[in-house]
């Protein structure tokens, strides 16, 4: 009997990633492994789990495990800075989406067929809506940015406040049943009104500050490790060197050309949203084809049995 943990010692000997065939692991993941819904995307991944600094990506046939430098539960900021720098997240997201768009949707389709949680029509409809949002970002990033923080975000908070207050009130007869929900609803409403009257320059400053600090911090930590040599960068010396260099460059540019950097990130975000929408549409189309083939096969089996 063997567990996944039994194969992880090489991670402490300088190896960046351990790849374990699923047939070698006879025991299920123990309770220490927790599902991780938010991760840097990677092609072929059907599940992701964490156990302290261990991070495993599950594929159809393999467990791919690496060792994060920081446990995201204990050190979330350091994890974002060093293990998941902004440029790495962007590049891996784009690579993963392009891989799926160019024909690697079989894993996604199999999951959809097994889960049966949504039809191909819902998949395509959602993809069209998301693609439209991405196109809006690409056409006018500044106008989209303005609408998000001055209309969409305040309206979302107002809707949340209505939902919370509705949960806290019974109507037959009218009475307050959950005071905490009423208080949360009032807080959400106040936040929505407050955000509505904030000037757009405030949001520009906040977003640039967050992006700039994230990129500067990632550049410093990555380049410090690069200077120490290859052994200090098991995840890839040259990749982390490039990420550190470009993070530093963009951090400096965010000070010198703030509006240009912000517009660039908005365009990148729009491109990613568009790719997500296209991926969903293609998956929906292929799901429809798979379901059609499945129905034809089932009908033939029924005809033979009858």
C-alpha positions in Angstrom: 0.0 0.0 0.0 1.5 3.4 -1.0 0.5 7.0 -0.4 1.3 10.0 -2.5 3.3 11.4 0.4 5.7 8.4 0.1 7.1 9.8 -3.2 7.8 13.4 -2.1 11.3 13.2 -0.6 13.0 14.3 -3.9 11.3 17.7 -3.4 13.7 18.3 -0.4 16.7 17.4 -2.6 16.4 20.2 -5.1 13.8 18.7 -7.5 11.1 21.2 -8.4 8.3 18.8 -9.3 7.6 15.2 -8.6 5.4 13.4 -11.1 3.7 10.2 -9.8 1.7 7.9 -11.9 -1.7 7.3 -10.4 -1.5 3.6 -10.5 1.5 3.8 -8.1 -0.7 5.5 -5.4 -2.9 2.9 -3.9 -4.2 4.9 -1.0 -6.6 7.9 -1.4 -5.3 11.4 -0.3 -5.5 11.7 3.4 -7.4 14.3 5.3 -4.4 16.7 5.4 -4.8 17.3 1.6 -7.4 20.1 1.1 -9.0 21.0 -2.3 -7.5 24.2 -3.6 -10.0 26.1 -5.9 -7.7 29.1 -6.7 -4.4 28.3 -8.4 -2.1 29.4 -11.1 -3.6 27.5 -14.1 -1.8 24.7 -15.8 -2.8 22.7 -18.8 -4.4 19.3 -18.2 -5.2 19.9 -14.6 -8.5 18.4 -13.4 -8.0 19.0 -9.7 -5.7 20.8 -7.2 -4.9 20.1 -3.6 -2.7 21.5 -0.9 -1.1 20.2 2.2 1.0 22.8 4.0 3.6 23.8 1.4 2.8 20.8 -0.8 0.8 21.6 -3.9 -0.4 18.9 -6.2 -2.0 19.2 -9.6 -4.1 16.2 -10.6 -4.2 15.2 -14.2 -6.0 12.2 -15.8 -3.1 9.8 -15.2 -0.7 11.6 -12.9 -0.2 13.5 -9.6 2.2 16.5 -10.2 3.5 17.8 -6.9 5.7 20.8 -6.1 6.8 22.4 -2.9 5.7 26.1 -2.5 8.1 28.3 -0.6 5.3 29.6 1.5 2.1 28.0 2.8 -0.7 30.2 1.4 -2.8 29.7 4.6 0.0 30.9 6.9 1.7 33.4 4.6 -0.8 34.5 1.9 1.0 37.7 0.9 4.5 36.0 0.7 2.9 33.2 -1.3 1.5 35.7 -3.9 4.8 37.6 -4.1 7.2 34.6 -4.4 5.2 31.5 -5.4 2.6 33.2 -7.6 4.0 36.5 -9.0 1.5 38.5 -11.1 3.3 38.0 -14.4 3.6 34.2 -13.8 -0.2 34.1 -13.1 -0.9 36.0 -16.3 1.4 34.0 -18.6 0.3 30.6 -17.2 -3.4 31.6 -17.5 -2.9 32.6 -21.2 -0.9 29.4 -22.0 -3.5 27.2 -20.4 -6.4 28.9 -22.2 -4.6 28.8 -25.5 -3.9 25.1 -25.0 -7.6 24.5 -24.4 -8.7 26.7 -27.3 -6.4 24.8 -29.7 -7.9 21.5 -29.1 -7.2 20.0 -25.6 -10.8 20.2 -24.3 -11.3 16.4 -24.0 -10.6 16.5 -20.2 -13.1 19.4 -19.7 -15.6 17.6 -21.8 -15.3 14.4 -19.9 -15.8 16.3 -16.6 -18.9 17.9 -18.0 -20.3 14.6 -19.3 -19.7 13.0 -15.9 -21.0 15.9 -13.8 -24.0 16.6 -16.1 -24.4 19.9 -14.3 -25.0 22.1 -17.3 -26.1 21.5 -20.9 -24.1 22.5 -23.9 -26.6 25.3 -24.5 -25.8 26.9 -21.1 -22.1 26.4 -21.8 -22.3 28.2 -25.2 -24.6 31.0 -23.9 -22.2 31.7 -20.9 -19.3 31.7 -23.3 -20.9 34.2 -25.6 -21.7 36.5 -22.6 -18.2 36.3 -21.3 -16.7 36.8 -24.7 -18.8 40.0 -25.1 -17.5 41.3 -21.8 -13.9 40.6 -22.9 -14.5 42.5 -26.2 -15.9 45.5 -24.3 -12.6 45.5 -22.2 -10.6 45.4 -25.4 -12.5 48.1 -27.2 -12.4 50.7 -24.4 -10.4 49.7 -21.3 -10.7 53.1 -19.6 -14.5 53.3 -20.0 -14.9 49.8 -18.8 -12.6 50.4 -15.8 -14.7 53.5 -14.9 -18.0 51.6 -15.2 -16.8 48.7 -13.1 -15.9 50.9 -10.1 -18.5 53.6 -10.4 -21.5 51.5 -11.5 -21.0 47.7 -11.4 -19.4 47.5 -7.9 -21.8 49.8 -6.1 -24.8 48.1 -7.7 -23.5 44.7 -6.7 -23.2 45.8 -3.1 -26.7 47.3 -3.2 -28.0 43.9 -4.5 -26.1 42.1 -1.8 -27.6 44.3 0.8 -31.1 43.6 -0.5 -30.4 39.9 -0.5 -29.1 39.9 3.1 -31.9 42.0 4.4 -34.4 39.7 2.7 -32.8 36.8 4.5 -33.1 38.6 7.9 -36.8 39.4 7.6 -39.9 37.1 7.7 -43.0 38.5 6.0 -45.8 36.3 7.5 -46.0 38.1 9.8 -43.4 40.8 9.2 -40.6 40.5 11.7 -36.9 40.5 12.0 -35.6 36.9 12.2 -31.8 37.4 11.8 -30.4 40.6 13.2 -26.9 39.8 11.9 -28.1 39.6 8.3 -29.9 42.9 8.7 -26.7 44.5 10.0 -24.6 43.0 7.2 -27.2 44.3 4.7 -27.0 47.8 6.1 -23.2 47.7 6.0 -23.2 46.5 2.3 -25.7 49.3 1.4 -23.5 51.9 3.1 -20.4 50.6 1.4 -22.2 50.7 -2.0 -23.3 54.3 -1.5 -19.8 55.3 -0.3 -18.0 53.6 -3.2 -20.4 55.3 -5.7 -19.2 58.7 -4.6 -15.5 57.9 -4.6 -13.6 59.6 -7.4 -12.2 57.4 -10.2 -8.7 58.6 -9.5 -8.9 56.9 -6.1 -9.5 53.5 -7.7 -6.7 54.2 -10.3 -4.3 55.0 -7.4 -5.4 52.0 -5.3 -5.1 49.5 -8.3 -1.7 50.9 -9.4 -0.4 50.8 -5.8 -1.4 47.2 -5.4 0.0 46.2 -8.8 3.2 48.2 -8.3 3.9 46.8 -4.8 3.1 43.3 -6.0 5.5 43.5 -8.9 8.3 45.3 -7.0 8.1 42.8 -4.2 8.1 39.8 -6.6 11.1 41.3 -8.5 13.1 41.7 -5.3 12.4 38.2 -4.0 12.9 36.5 -7.3 16.1 38.3 -8.3 17.6 37.7 -4.8 17.1 34.0 -5.3 18.5 34.2 -8.9 21.6 35.9 -7.7 22.3 33.0 -5.3 22.4 30.5 -8.2 20.4 27.8 -9.9 20.0 25.7 -6.7 18.0 28.5 -5.1 15.5 28.5 -8.1 14.5 24.9 -8.7 11.3 26.0 -10.5 13.3 27.4 -13.4 16.3 29.7 -13.3 15.8 31.6 -16.6 12.0 31.7 -16.2 12.2 33.3 -12.8 15.0 35.6 -14.0 12.7 36.9 -16.8 9.7 37.2 -14.5 11.8 39.2 -12.0 13.3 41.5 -14.6 9.9 42.2 -16.3 8.2 42.6 -12.9 10.8 45.2 -11.9 10.5 47.0 -15.3 6.7 47.1 -15.0 6.9 48.3 -11.4 9.1 51.2 -12.5 6.8 52.0 -15.5 3.8 52.0 -13.2 5.4 55.1 -11.5 6.5 56.8 -14.7 3.6 55.9 -17.0 0.7 54.9 -14.6 -2.2 55.3 -17.0 -0.4 53.4 -19.8 0.4 50.5 -17.5 -3.2 50.4 -16.1 -4.6 50.4 -19.7 -2.2 47.6 -20.6 -3.3 45.4 -17.7 -6.9 46.1 -18.6 -6.3 45.0 -22.2 -4.6 41.8 -20.9 -7.5 41.2 -18.6 -9.9 41.7 -21.5 -7.9 39.3 -23.7 -8.0 36.6 -20.9 -11.7 37.1 -20.4 -12.2 36.8 -24.2 -10.1 33.6 -24.2 -12.2 32.1 -21.4 -15.4 32.9 -23.3 -14.1 31.3 -26.5 -13.0 28.2 -24.6 -16.4 27.9 -23.1 -18.1 28.2 -26.5 -15.8 25.6 -28.0 -16.2 23.2 -25.1 -20.0 23.7 -25.5 -19.9 22.8 -29.2 -17.8 19.7 -28.6 -19.9 18.7 -25.7 -23.0 19.0 -28.0 -21.2 16.7 -30.5 -20.2 14.2 -27.9 -23.7 14.1 -26.5 -25.2 13.6 -30.0 -22.8 10.7 -30.6 -23.7 9.3 -27.2 -27.5 9.5 -27.9 -27.1 7.9 -31.4 -25.1 5.0 -29.8 -27.7 4.6 -27.1 -30.5 4.6 -29.6 -28.7 1.9 -31.6 -28.3 -0.3 -28.5 -32.0 0.2 -27.7 -33.0 -0.8 -31.2 -30.9 -4.0 -31.1 -32.3 -5.0 -27.7 -35.8 -4.4 -28.9 
